[in-house]
Amino acid sequence: MQRIRKNAVSAVAVIMVLTIALIGCTSRPSETDTASSVLRIATTYGESENNWLRQQFAEIFEFMHPNVTIEFIPVTIDGDQGQSPIEQLRTTLREPNKADLVMVDYQSLWGLIDDNLLTNLDSLIKEDQIDTGQFAAPVNNAMTLIGNGSTYALSPTFSTTALFYNKTIFDEKGVPFPRDGMTWEDMIQLAGRLQPGEGKLSYGFTFNSFSSDAFYDMLSYASPLQTMIFNEKERKMTVDTDSWERVWTSFINLARNTKLPLPDAENNNNAEASSGAMNPYSNDYFLSGQTAMTIASYNYVNQLIDANRNAPRIQGMKQIEWDVVTLPVHADQPGIGGNITINNAVGIAANAQNKKEAWEFIKFLNSKEWATTKSRSNSNELFTYVKSNKPQNNLNYNLDAFFKLEPAPYQIKLGRLFDEKPDLYQVLEIGRNKLNEVLTGDKEVRQALREWQSEGNVKLQQILS
């Protein structure tokens, strides 16, 4: 997991002063409460992350609760190649008095909930009148989806994707800017009007800024449609269908109209980049000016800021005037699209010994006070407490674009399945080869889907037996 670690911006005393200024509305322990307790938080991160975890999540809470000590328990030792982290976490949570809380990526919650290893938080949220309407809708939706309608964890931070665009390219071509709520058809028309493929502008749009794989781009495009690849219970592929034929046909139309990098095209692009003047941003489609629009996560904002800061010192590099809008959506699935990443979901262990203190910890991490404090230094993720988010560097960009769409439910469920059964990627690889054969003109769409179905069925029987 990639993290940006920041050094403390002040001494502990300054952190304490800042905390005091922000915790006026947050509950504090009674002065007569002298009982000491230790909150043990099990994580799937390695020991090397402990200092970062303490700095980000523990120090302020311990200052506010002087009788509480927080211990992070990594269930994996750095370099350990034994059980998978999630299996080790399950083992830890089954042991009595071992952990009070867990802090994990959101996909890891599935198995913990299925095994009854986490506490349902709904009654606690209701009792303390926590207004989850103040939280980012994508996070609320992801958490209730994973909990089958209930909430078993909350997360103070998250990240989503949006569509970044180069305003200068649109102005030069006399084409209107993208807008929130565009359909894929709208975006394809815009990209075509930019005349991609002429001059430096190689593509009207790319699914990310640094590489391209047509098959996984197609899966990203298709995920809001919830078109199933296979039926796990029946162990059968479900791709030889009219719906999948429509998906592949419409994706190929998108690829051709936006000049999307295809298997051979990407190699040509890399060759062109290597033959020209190279700089640290040459291989980034968006920063190098090769694409007018690209999908990226929130942390790409920082990369854009850094690139513009460094541009005057790099030969051939120009600063980019940019903005961001919501991802395009399918006309029959409005409001759904994009990816969500939650790295620090926090839940209470079912057999926690300090449930009261554990709940206080979760409440504080998801409070306005915590988010406001951390917003001064954390610019790599979004805060679940929506009002604490501000544009970086006082820039004027469309921050709301990261909050408007719901994550595709099927994509979240599929992520769970592939986490639990990594060999299923072999089924995807078959589909990848078939789509590439269609793109190179060697096969018709339905023929390729029929072959994917047949060969995939054989592989499914091997993997799921």
N, C-alpha and C positions, 0 to 999 in steps of 0.2 A: 504494500500500500504506500503510495507516494504521499509524503507529507512535507509541508514547508515548516521547518522548525525555526522559531524566532527566539532570539535571546530576550531575556526580560528587559523591558524598557526602563526600568527603574529599580531601585533597591526595594527590599521587602517592606520597609517603612512606608515608601510611597504607595505601594500596592495596598497596604492597610488603610492609608488615608483615603485613597480612591474608593475602596470598598465601603468605608464608613459613610462616604457621601452618597453611595448608591443603594444602601440596603435599608433605607428607612421604611420601606413597605414590606420588607421580608421578615418573617418570623424569626425570633431569637430565643435561645434557651433561657430558662429562668436562672437568675443568679443563685438560687438555692439548690439548683439541680447540679449536684456534685458527682453524680455517677458517671464513671468513665466507660466508654465503649469503643470498640474497634470495628470499623466498617471494612469488610474485605470484598474487593471487587475483582472478580475473575475476568480476565481478558484473553483473547486469542492472539494478542500481540506478543512479541518476544520481550525478553528482559531489557533489551536496549531501549525500548520505548518507555520504560517506567518513569524516567525523569521528565520526559515530555508530557506524559499523562498527568503526573503530579502538578506540573506547572499549569497545565491547561484546566484541570478539573478539580484538583484537591485543595490547593493552598488557600484560596479564599474561603472555601467552606470550612476548613479547619480553623481559620482565624475567627469566623463567625460562631463556631461551635467548639470552644476550647476543650471540651470534654470528649470530643470525638477525634479519633485518629483513623486515617484512611490508609489502607494497605492495598496495593495492586498486586494481584496474583496472576502472573503469566502462566498459562497452562502449557506453554511450549517453552523450551529452552532454546536460545538462539543456536541454530545449527543442528537441532534435534531432527532426525529423520524417521521417528517412530510413528505413533498414531497421528491421524490428521488432527489439526487444531480443534475442530468441532467435536470429534470423538473424545479428545482429552478434556474438553470443556464439559461434556456430558458426564464423564466420569467424576470430575471435580464436583459438579452440582449434586450428584447422587450421594456424596459423602456428607454426613452430618457435621454441622459447625465449620464447614470448609469455606463457604462464600455466602455473602449477603446479597450481592449484586452481580450482574454481568454487564460488560460493555463490549459490544460486538458489532460487526457489520450487519445490516438488516436481514440479509439473506440467511444468516446463521440462526435467526429466530425461529424459522420453520420447525426445525427438528427439536428445539428446546420446548416449544409449545406442544408439539405432538407428544412428547414424552412427559408432559405435565411437570416440567422443571421450572416453570416461571409462574409468578403470581398475576392473576388478572387484576389490572389496575382500574377498571371501570368504577368500582364502588369508591375507591380512594379519590378518584378524579371528581366524582359526584359529591362526595362528602365535603371536600375542600373547595367545591365550586370553582374548579379550574376551568377557565374559559378557553377551551381548545379552538374556538373560533379566532383567537389571536395567533394561532400557530399556522404555519404555511400549509395550505390545502394539499399540496403534493405529499407532504410528510404524513398528514392525517390519513389520507387515502391509502398510502402504502402500508401504514401500520395496521389499519383496520382490515385491509385485505389479507395481510399475513396472519392476523389474529382471527380470521373468519368472522369478522364483525365486532370483535372485542379488541381491547388495547392491552398489550402485554409489555410494552416498552415505549419510552419516549426518547427523542434525540434532540439535543440542543442545536445541532448543525446538520447541513445536508448540502447537496449540489444537484443541479439539474442542467439540462442542455437547452440551448436556444440558437437562433439563426443570426450569425454575425454578417454584416454586409459593409462593403467599401463604398462610402458615400461619393467619393471622387469619381469612381468608375461610372456610377449611375448618372452623376451630373454631366460628365463628359459625353455620355451616350444619349443624353436627353431622355432618360427612362425614369419613371417615378420610383421612389424608394419602396422597398418591401414594407408590409404592414402586419400588425398583429392579426391573427386569425385567418391568414391566407390559406387557401387550399393548395394541394400539390399542383393542381392544374394552373392556378394563379401563378405559382412560383415558376413553373416550366415556361409559361408565356413571358414572364419578366426576363428569365435567363436567355430565352431566344432573342429577345429584342436587344440584348447587350452584344450580340454578334460574337459569341465566344469562338475561339479558334483563330481569330485574327489578331496579329501583333502579339503583345505580351500576354493578353488575356486568353489563356488556353481553355478555361472552363467557366461556364456561367455559375456553376454550383458544384460543391463537393460535400460528401457526407462527413468528412473531417478535414483538417488542415494539413495533414502531414503524410497521409498514405491513402490507398484505396484498395478495397477488395470487393468486387462487384457482388459476390454472394452475401457477404455480411452487411453490405449496404442495402441489399434487397431485403434482408431480414429486418433491418431497422425500419425501412419504409413500410413493411407489411405488418409489423407488430401491433399497431393499433387496431387492425382488422380482425385480430384474434383468429387467424386462419391456422388451424392446427397442423403440425407436421406429422404427428403420429398419435395414436391412441395408446397410452401406456398400459391400461388395463387389458386391452385386447392384443397388445403387442403387434399392432399393425400400422403401417404407414398410411397417411391420408392425404397424399399430395397429387394423386392422379385424379384431379377433380376440375370442374369448370372454374371454381373460385380461385384455385391456385394458377390456373391458366391465365385468368384475368390479371392476377397479381404480377406474374412474370411479364406478361405482355405490356401492362402499364408501366412497369419498372423499366423495361427496355426502351419504351417510348421516352421516359424521363431521361434515361442515360444518353440517348441520341440527341435529344433536343437541348440538353444542358451541356453537351460535350463532356459528360461525366468520364473521369479516368477509367478506362477499361483495361483488361489484362495486358494487351500490347501497348496501349497508349501510355500507361504509367511508366513502362520501361523507356519509352521514347522521351517522356518528360524528364526522367532522371538523367538521361544522356544529354539532353539539352541543358539542364541545369549544370551538369559537370563541365560542359564545354564553355560556359560563360563565366562571368566574374562571380566567384563564390563568396558568400559571406555567411554569418551564423544563421541567417534566416532564409537562405536560398531554397532549402528543401521544405519550407512551409508554404503551401499553395497560397494562403491568404496573405501572409506577411510579405511574400515576394511579388504580390500583384498578379498571380496567375489565375486566381479565382475571385469572382465578385462576391460570392456568398459561401459560407461554410457553417457547418454545425460544430459547436464546441461547448464544453462545460464552463461553468462560471469562472473557474480559475484561469481561463484564457484571457480574461480581462487584464490580469496582471502581466501576462505575456505581451499583450498589446501595449500596455503602458511602458514596459521595459523596452520594447522594440522602438517605440516612438522616442523614448529618451536617448537611445543609442544611435538612432538614425543619422544625426548630423556627423557622427564620427565614422560612418561606414560608407565607403565609396559605392555609389550606385543605389543607395538605400534612401527611400523617401518615407517621411512620416505618413501614416494612414489616418484619414478622417473616417471614423467608423461609427456604427450604432448596432443595435441588436433588436430583434423582434422574436415573437414566439415561432416555434417550428411550424412548418406547414402541416395542415391536418387533412385527413380524408373527409370528403364532403358528407359521407354517411356516418362519420365518427367525430363530430365537432367537439373540441375541448379535450381531446385525448391525444397524447403524443409525447415523445421525448423520453429520455432516460433519467432515472433518479439514483443517486448514490448516497447512502447513509452509512457512515463508518463508525459512528459512536452511539448506537442505540443502547439505552440503559434500562434494564429490567430488574425486578426483585426476585431472587431465588425463592422457590416454593418452600424450602426448609430454612430460610434465613432466620438467624437468631436475633437480628436487630432490625426488624421490619419498619419500626417507627422511624428510626434514624435513616434507614435506606430510602424511605419515601420522602423524607425531608431533603435528602441529597438530590433525588430526581426532580423534585419541585424546584429546587434552587437552580439546577442546571438549565431548566426550561423557563426561567423567570425573565422578566424584563430587565431586572438588575444585572443578572449574569451576562445576558446578551449585550447590554449597553456597555458594560465594562470591557468585555472581550472584543467588541467591535472596534475598539481603538487600536488593536494590534493584529487581529485575525482578518486577513483579506483574501484568504484562499477558499473559504466556504461561505455559504449563506447561513443566516441564523433562522432557526425555526420560529422564533418570536419575530414576526414579520416587521414590525415597526422599528426594530433596531437595525435594520439593513439600510445602508446609505451607499450611494455610488462612490467608488474609489477615487482618491485624489481630487475630490470635488468636481469630477467630470459630470457632464450632462448626458447620460445614456439611459436607455429604457430598461431600468432595473426590474420593472414589473413583468417583463417578458419571461423571467425565470420562475414566476409564481403562478402563471395563469393556466397551464395545462396539467391535466391529471396524467400520471404515468400509466402506460398501457398495462392492464392487468395480466394479459397473457405473457408479456415479456417478463414480469416479475415471477410468475409461476414457472415459466420455462427456465429462468435463471436458477430457481431452486432445484429443479430436476437435474440440470446439468452439473450443479455443484455436488449433488448426491451421487450421480452416475457419470463421471467424466468421460467414460468410454463412449457415451452417446455422441460425442463430437465426431466420431467416425461416421455416423449417419449424416451429419451435416457436411462432412468432407465429400461424400458421394454427391450430394446436391450441388456443392460448389463446383465440382468437375463438370456436372451436367449443364449448369448455367453457363459456364465458360464456353462449352461446346456450342450452345445456342448463340452466344455473343459473337463467336468467331464464324458463324454460319454453317457449322457442321451438322447441326440438328435443328429440327423444329421444336417449338416449345412443348407441345403435348407429348411428343416422342421422348424428350428428355425427362419430363415428369413421370412418364410411364416407367422408364428405366430406373429412375430414382426410387420409385415405389417398389419395384421388384427387388432391386439390390438392397434397398434399405430394409425390407422385410427380413431378408436373410441375416443382416447384421443385427437387427433388433432381437431376433430369436437368440442369437449368441449372447448378447449383452444382458437381456432381461430374463434369461432362463434361470 
